[in-house]
């Protein structure tokens, strides 16, 4: 889940990061590189499977509404975790000035989760991997891709 906030002017906050409230506007959007790619491919009628995790929270339920139904079976819904979120602060020109993310749930995308979906990986014409998952999990996905000769761009 991405939260975009626009502050009224950058000069309002320069040197004033001291806890005060700054006037701005908030927007919420379904985000995440992997989720965005999954949604885009599904709109092109490409079958997609997103191996991921969301929290059992409002943000997780919202994200699931923006993910093709066939991908839901590969997404773990974890009650003890928060759905990944990123707060993006932009100025009036739309330039990013500050980011803050809660990405801890990506640590739950484990080797065993990937191994559970090995058949999907074996049969995939292509693997797109987000860089937010752990190194061990990335290594496992790449190992499977090599084993089954599945390209990873």
LUMKOL-768356 format. One record per residue: x, y, z of N, C-alpha, C, CB in turn. Coordinates in steps of 0.2 Angstrom, whole numbers, plus 2048, in hexadecimal, padded with zeros to 3 digits. Glycine has a CB too. Layout:
! LUMKOL-768356
n_x,n_y,n_z,ca_x,ca_y,ca_z,c_x,c_y,c_z,cb_x,cb_y,cb_z
X,Y,Z,X,Y,Z,X,Y,Z,X,Y,Z
...
END
This chain:
! LUMKOL-768356
n_x,n_y,n_z,ca_x,ca_y,ca_z,c_x,c_y,c_z,cb_x,cb_y,cb_z
804,7FA,800,800,800,800,805,806,800,7FB,800,806
803,80B,7FB,807,811,7FB,803,817,7FE,80A,812,7F4
806,81B,802,803,821,804,807,827,801,802,821,80C
803,82B,7FD,807,831,7FB,804,837,7FE,805,831,7F3
809,83B,800,807,841,804,80B,847,800,809,841,80B
807,84C,7FF,80A,852,7FC,80A,858,802,806,854,7F6
80F,85B,803,810,860,807,80F,867,804,816,860,80B
80C,86C,807,80B,872,804,811,875,801,807,877,809
816,876,804,81C,879,801,822,876,805,81D,880,802
828,874,802,82D,871,805,830,876,80A,833,870,800
830,87D,808,833,882,80D,830,881,814,833,889,80A
829,87F,814,826,87E,81A,829,879,81F,81F,87C,819
82D,874,81C,830,86F,821,837,86F,821,82E,868,81E
83B,873,81D,842,873,81E,844,875,825,845,878,818
848,871,828,84A,873,82F,845,872,834,84D,879,82F
83F,870,832,83A,86F,838,837,868,839,834,874,835
83B,863,838,83A,85C,839,83A,85B,840,83E,857,835
836,85E,844,836,85E,84B,82F,85C,84E,837,865,84E
82B,858,84A,825,855,84D,81F,859,84C,826,854,854
81F,85F,849,819,863,848,816,860,841,81B,86B,846
80F,862,841,80B,860,83B,80C,865,836,804,85F,83D
80D,862,82F,80E,867,82A,807,865,825,814,865,826
805,86B,822,7FF,86A,81E,800,866,818,7FC,871,81C
7FC,862,816,7FD,85D,810,7F7,85A,80E,802,858,811
7F7,855,809,7F2,851,807,7F4,84A,806,7EF,854,800
7F0,845,807,7F1,83E,807,7EE,83B,802,7F0,83B,80E
7F1,836,7FF,7EE,831,7FA,7F0,82A,7FC,7F0,833,7F3
7EC,825,7FA,7EE,81E,7FC,7ED,81B,7F5,7E9,81B,801
7F2,816,7F4,7F1,812,7ED,7F4,80B,7EF,7F5,816,7E8
7F1,807,7EB,7F4,800,7EB,7FB,800,7E8,7EF,7FB,7E8
800,7FE,7EB,807,7FE,7E8,80B,7F8,7E9,80A,804,7EB
811,7F9,7E9,816,7F3,7E9,818,7F1,7E2,813,7ED,7ED
81E,7F1,7E1,820,7EF,7DA,81D,7E9,7D8,828,7EF,7DA
81E,7E3,7DC,81B,7DD,7D9,814,7DD,7D8,81D,7D7,7DE
810,7E0,7DD,809,7E1,7DC,807,7E5,7D6,806,7E4,7E2
80B,7EA,7D5,809,7EE,7CF,80A,7EA,7C8,80E,7F4,7CF
810,7E6,7C8,811,7E2,7C2,80C,7DD,7C1,818,7DF,7C3
80A,7DA,7C7,805,7D5,7C7,7FE,7D8,7C4,804,7D2,7CE
7FC,7DD,7C6,7F6,7E0,7C4,7F6,7E2,7BD,7F4,7E7,7C8
7FC,7E5,7BB,7FD,7E7,7B4,7FD,7E1,7AF,803,7EB,7B3
800,7DC,7B1,800,7D6,7AC,7F9,7D3,7AC,805,7D1,7AF
7F5,7D3,7B2,7EF,7D0,7B1,7EA,7D4,7AD,7EC,7D0,7B8
7EB,7DB,7AD,7E7,7DF,7A8,7E9,7DE,7A1,7E8,7E7,7AA
7EE,7DB,7A0,7F0,7D9,799,7EE,7D2,797,7F8,7DA,798
7EA,7CF,79C,7E8,7C8,79B,7ED,7C3,79C,7E4,7C7,795
7F2,7C4,7A0,7F8,7C0,7A1,7F6,7BD,7A8,7FF,7C3,7A1
7F6,7B6,7A8,7F5,7B3,7AF,7FB,7B4,7B3,7F4,7AB,7AE
7FA,7B7,7B9,7FF,7B8,7BE,7FE,7B5,7C5,7FF,7C0,7BF
804,7B4,7C8,804,7B1,7CF,808,7B5,7D3,805,7AA,7CF
806,7B8,7D8,80A,7BD,7DD,80B,7B9,7E3,807,7C3,7DE
811,7B7,7E4,813,7B4,7EA,815,7B9,7EF,819,7AE,7EA
811,7BA,7F4,812,7C0,7F9,80F,7BF,7FF,810,7C6,7F5
80F,7C4,803,80B,7C4,80A,809,7CB,80B,810,7C2,80F
803,7CB,80E,800,7D1,811,7FD,7D0,818,7F9,7D3,80C
7FC,7D6,81C,7FA,7D5,822,7F2,7D4,822,7FB,7DB,826
7EF,7D1,827,7E8,7D1,828,7E6,7D7,82B,7E6,7CA,82D
7E6,7DC,827,7E4,7E3,829,7E1,7E7,823,7EA,7E7,82B
7DF,7ED,824,7DB,7F1,81F,7DF,7F1,819,7D9,7F8,822
7E6,7F3,819,7EA,7F4,814,7EB,7ED,810,7F1,7F6,816
7EB,7E8,813,7EC,7E1,810,7E6,7E0,80C,7ED,7DC,815
7E0,7E1,80F,7D9,7DF,80B,7D9,7E4,805,7D4,7E0,810
7DB,7EA,806,7DA,7EF,800,7DF,7ED,7FB,7DC,7F6,803
7E5,7EB,7FC,7EA,7E8,7F7,7E7,7E2,7F4,7F0,7E6,7FA
7E4,7DD,7F7,7E1,7D7,7F4,7DC,7D9,7EF,7DE,7D3,7FA
7D8,7DF,7F0,7D3,7E1,7EB,7D6,7E3,7E5,7CF,7E6,7EE
7DD,7E5,7E5,7E0,7E7,7DF,7E5,7E2,7DC,7E4,7ED,7E0
7E4,7DB,7DE,7E8,7D6,7DC,7E3,7D1,7D8,7EC,7D3,7E2
7E5,7CE,7D3,7E1,7C9,7CF,7DF,7C4,7D4,7E4,7C7,7C9
7D9,7C1,7D4,7D6,7BC,7D8,7DB,7B6,7D8,7CF,7BB,7D7
7DD,7B4,7D2,7E1,7AE,7D2,7E8,7AE,7D5,7E2,7AC,7CA
7EA,7B4,7D7,7F0,7B5,7DB,7EF,7B5,7E2,7F3,7BC,7D9
7E9,7B5,7E4,7E8,7B5,7EC,7EA,7AF,7EF,7E0,7B6,7ED
7EA,7A9,7EC,7EC,7A3,7EF,7F3,7A3,7F0,7EA,79D,7EA
7F7,7A7,7ED,7FF,7A7,7EF,801,7AD,7F4,802,7A8,7E8
7FC,7B0,7F7,7FD,7B6,7FB,7FB,7B4,802,7F9,7BC,7F9
800,7B4,807,7FF,7B2,80E,7FC,7B8,811,806,7B0,811
7F7,7B7,815,7F3,7BC,819,7F5,7BB,820,7EC,7BD,817
7FA,7C0,823,7FC,7BE,829,7F9,7C3,82E,804,7BF,829
7F6,7C0,833,7F3,7C4,838,7F8,7C8,83D,7EE,7C0,83D
7FE,7C5,83E,802,7C9,842,807,7CE,83F,807,7C3,846
806,7CF,839,80A,7D4,835,806,7DA,832,80E,7D0,82F
809,7DF,831,806,7E5,82D,808,7E4,826,809,7EC,830
803,7E6,822,804,7E6,81B,80A,7EB,819,7FE,7E8,817
80E,7EA,815,813,7EF,813,810,7F5,811,818,7EC,80D
813,7FB,813,811,801,811,817,806,810,80C,804,817
816,80B,80C,81B,80F,80A,818,816,80A,81E,80E,803
81A,81B,80E,818,822,80E,81D,826,80A,817,825,815
81A,829,805,81E,82D,800,81C,835,801,81D,82B,7F8
821,839,802,81F,840,803,822,843,7FD,822,843,80A
81D,847,7F9,81F,84B,7F3,81E,852,7F4,81C,848,7ED
822,856,7F0,820,85D,7F0,81B,85F,7EB,827,861,7EF
81A,865,7EA,815,868,7E5,816,866,7DE,814,86F,7E6
81D,865,7DC,81F,863,7D6,81E,85B,7D5,826,865,7D4
81D,857,7DA,81C,850,7DA,823,84D,7DB,819,84E,7D3
828,850,7DD,82E,84D,7DE,82E,84A,7E5,834,853,7DE
831,844,7E6,831,840,7EC,836,844,7F0,833,839,7EB
834,845,7F7,839,849,7FB,83A,844,801,835,84F,7FE
836,83F,803,837,83B,809,833,834,808,835,83F,80F
836,82F,80A,833,828,80A,834,825,811,836,824,804
82E,822,813,82F,81D,819,82B,817,817,82C,821,81F
82E,811,819,82A,80B,817,82A,806,81D,82E,808,811
825,802,81D,825,7FD,822,824,7F7,81E,81E,7FD,827
82A,7F3,81D,82A,7EE,818,82C,7E7,81C,830,7EF,813
82B,7E7,822,82D,7E1,826,82A,7DB,824,82B,7E2,82D
824,7DB,821,820,7D5,81F,823,7D1,819,819,7D7,81D
828,7D5,816,82B,7D2,810,830,7CC,813,82F,7D7,80C
832,7CD,819,836,7C8,81C,832,7C1,81D,839,7CA,823
82C,7C1,81D,828,7BB,81D,827,7B8,817,821,7BD,820
829,7BB,811,829,7B7,80B,82F,7B3,80B,829,7BC,805
82E,7AD,80D,833,7A8,80F,835,7A3,80A,832,7A5,816
83B,79F,80B,83C,79A,807,837,795,806,843,796,809
834,793,80C,82E,78E,80C,828,791,808,82C,78C,813
827,797,808,821,79A,804,823,799,7FD,820,7A1,806
829,79A,7FB,82B,79A,7F4,82B,792,7F2,832,79D,7F3
82D,78E,7F6,82D,787,7F5,826,784,7F4,831,783,7FA
821,787,7F8,81A,785,7F7,818,786,7F0,816,788,7FC
81A,78B,7ED,818,78D,7E6,81D,78B,7E1,816,794,7E6
821,786,7E2,826,784,7DD,823,782,7D6,82A,77E,7E0
81D,77F,7D6,81A,77D,7D0,818,783,7CC,814,778,7D1
816,788,7CF,814,78E,7CB,81B,791,7C8,811,793,7D0
820,791,7CC,826,794,7CA,829,78F,7C4,82C,794,7D0
828,789,7C5,82B,784,7BF,827,786,7B9,82A,77D,7C2
820,787,7B9,81C,788,7B3,81C,78F,7B1,815,785,7B5
81F,793,7B4,81E,79B,7B2,822,79C,7AC,821,79F,7B8
820,7A0,7A8,823,7A2,7A2,829,7A7,7A3,81F,7A5,79C
828,7AB,7A9,82C,7B0,7AB,82B,7B1,7B3,82B,7B7,7A7
831,7B3,7B6,830,7B5,7BD,832,7BC,7BE,835,7B0,7C2
82E,7C0,7C1,830,7C7,7C3,830,7C7,7CB,82A,7CC,7C0
836,7C9,7CD,837,7C9,7D4,839,7D0,7D7,83D,7C5,7D6
835,7D2,7DD,836,7D8,7E0,83C,7D8,7E4,830,7DA,7E4
840,7DD,7E5,846,7DD,7E9,845,7DE,7F0,84A,7E3,7E6
83F,7DE,7F2,83E,7DF,7FA,83E,7D9,7FE,837,7E2,7FB
83E,7D3,7FA,83E,7CD,7FE,845,7CB,800,83C,7C7,7FA
846,7C7,805,84D,7C5,808,851,7C2,803,84C,7C0,80E
858,7C2,804,85D,7C0,7FF,85C,7B8,7FF,864,7C2,802
85B,7B5,804,85A,7AD,804,854,7AB,7FF,859,7AA,80B
84F,7AF,800,849,7AE,7FC,84A,7AF,7F5,843,7B2,7FE
84E,7B5,7F3,850,7B6,7EC,854,7B1,7EA,853,7BD,7EC
859,7AF,7ED,85D,7A9,7EB,859,7A3,7E9,862,7A7,7F0
854,7A1,7ED,850,79B,7EC,84C,79C,7E6,84B,79A,7F2
849,7A2,7E5,845,7A3,7DE,84A,7A3,7D8,842,7AA,7DF
850,7A6,7D9,855,7A5,7D3,857,79E,7D2,85B,7AA,7D5
858,79A,7D8,85A,793,7D7,855,78F,7D3,85B,790,7DE
84E,791,7D5,849,78D,7D2,848,78F,7CA,842,78F,7D5
849,796,7C9,849,798,7C2,84E,795,7BE,84A,7A0,7C2
854,794,7C1,85A,791,7BD,858,789,7BC,860,792,7C1
856,786,7C1,854,77F,7C1,84F,77E,7BB,851,77D,7C8
84A,782,7BB,844,781,7B6,845,785,7B0,83E,783,7B9
84A,789,7AF,84C,78D,7A9,846,792,7A8,84C,788,7A3
845,796,7AD,840,79B,7AD,843,7A2,7AD,83A,79A,7B3
842,7A6,7A8,846,7AC,7A8,844,7B1,7AE,845,7B0,7A1
849,7B5,7B0,848,7BA,7B5,84B,7C0,7B3,84B,7B8,7BD
847,7C5,7B0,84A,7CB,7AD,84E,7CF,7B2,845,7CF,7A9
END
